[in-house]
Amino acid sequence: MAVYLVTGAAGFIGANYLHLLADWEPDAQIVAVDYIGFAGNEANLDPVRDRIAFEKADIADFDAMAAIYRRYGPDYVVNFAAESHNDRAIVSPGAFMRSNAMGAQVMAECSRLMPVTAHVHVSTIEVYGELAQGAQWFHEGSPLNAKTPYSAAKAAGDQMVRAYMQTYPELSIRMTHCANNYGPYQMPEKLIPMAVTNLLRGRKVPIYGDGSQSRDWLHVADHCAAIHRVLHTHLDPIPAAAATDPALLPIFDVSGRCEVTNMEVARRVIAELELDPGEWIEHIPDRPNHDRRYLIDPRKIESTLGWRPEHDFESSIGEVVRWYRDNRGWWEKVLAEKGELGFDWTDAGVVER
Ligand SMILES: NC(=O)c1ccc[n+]([C@@H]2O[C@H](COP(=O)([O-])OP(=O)(O)OC[C@H]3O[C@@H](n4cnc5c(N)ncnc54)[C@H](O)[C@@H]3O)[C@@H](O)[C@H]2O)c1
């Protein structure tokens, strides 16, 4: 029986992955780890409670993670755990460095000392920084150029994982960089669930600045399927040429090639709720140092692993909006526990709205 260790399991993507994994691998033992930080939500585990062992632990705590590896002996490890909210990273960057950088190293170290069949480090398009207007897209060989505290901490974790790939080539560690995800169970501090949950309470959708920032959007189920495929693919040894060409490392960029501005996302969500976009958008001061554009090239994962997205934004956004409409109890509980989740950068200060 294969043993899966999934970290960050009570967050948005980790929980979606667990729900899918329980179906994909009905005979597997699944160990879910999360320290239940700000974005952690134990209720996200409810649909698979009877299929998982839950361990509340911090991935940056080597002793705690080594004990979990010893107890369960995982075959497959997927490390989703990270602090993930760009606004919150501006307020408290230290927590991001601990989870996203040190946590990545501790997880790689555990998989080195207690070898696993495969380990996927889940990373983000944002480590490449901001894509210039007119530039086509980022790819696995692009330099890391993170400029926000969230993405810089993720890039620090990525660099350490790249070092593990090349220093300990017998360790089967892989990495993904994914576009922005949308889907169910996302904390309503992120654009789409914030828009829906505001509208359902008769509030406007707050849009930073003019809303022309553009993002590359992928349905969370497609991201999870890509990760599962990366986890289970037999990969050739890393060639010597990877020393100067990171595109040859076991790194896979994941995207549906779907570039949409924040303003357009807000308009789509509002229209799905049959409201007038002209009346329901509120422009608020932009957060400092806001990346303006991301887009990533998925050709490597498509051509070498045969992955393709199954959802397109146009036809899937409505279903996601309806999930939040139909699961009001889920997000009302989050808001009751955490309070309102917006930020006000009027004075470029640190005031939560
Ligand atoms: N959301 C996106 O659009 C997106 C896109 C590409 C990549 N990613 C990456 O995917 C991963 C998951 O993102 P998400 O959107 O689900 O984030 P999330 O914030 O919803 O969930 C992250 C989870 O990790 C947990 N966590 C954080 N630090 C931890 C630690 N030190 N120990 C144990 N648990 C810890 C949190 O409690 C939370 O439950 C992250 O690594 C993120 O960088 C996210």
The ligand as a Gaussian input file, in Angstrom:
#p B3LYP/6-31G(d) Opt

LIG

0 1
 N       -2.930000      29.649000      -4.965000
 C       -2.291000      29.744000      -6.120000
 O       -2.793000      30.352000      -7.070000
 C       -0.941000      29.066000      -6.301000
 C       -0.392000      29.022000      -7.575000
 C        0.830000      28.371000      -7.766000
 C        1.462000      27.787000      -6.696000
 N        0.925000      27.858000      -5.464000
 C        1.639000      27.193000      -4.366000
 O        0.828000      26.107000      -3.943000
 C        0.980000      25.903000      -2.547000
 C       -0.364000      25.924000      -1.861000
 O       -0.970000      27.191000      -2.098000
 P       -2.420000      27.527000      -1.560000
 O       -3.002000      28.539000      -2.452000
 O       -3.155000      26.276000      -1.288000
 O       -2.063000      28.221000      -0.197000
 P       -2.908000      28.303000       1.152000
 O       -2.369000      29.477000       1.879000
 O       -4.365000      28.233000       0.875000
 O       -2.517000      26.973000       1.917000
 C       -1.238000      26.750000       2.441000
 C       -1.364000      25.808000       3.620000
 O       -0.043000      25.569000       4.120000
 C       -0.091000      25.608000       5.535000
 N        1.254000      25.966000       6.014000
 C        1.920000      27.143000       5.818000
 N        3.127000      27.080000       6.396000
 C        3.210000      25.855000       6.991000
 C        4.198000      25.225000       7.779000
 N        5.341000      25.853000       8.087000
 N        3.970000      23.979000       8.207000
 C        2.794000      23.335000       7.940000
 N        1.804000      23.891000       7.217000
 C        2.024000      25.146000       6.746000
 C       -1.138000      26.662000       5.863000
 O       -1.646000      26.486000       7.177000
 C       -2.184000      26.389000       4.778000
 O       -3.127000      25.431000       5.202000
 C        1.945000      26.973000      -2.060000
 O        3.226000      26.415000      -2.001000
 C        1.868000      28.050000      -3.133000
 O        3.066000      28.765000      -3.226000
 C       -0.273000      28.492000      -5.221000

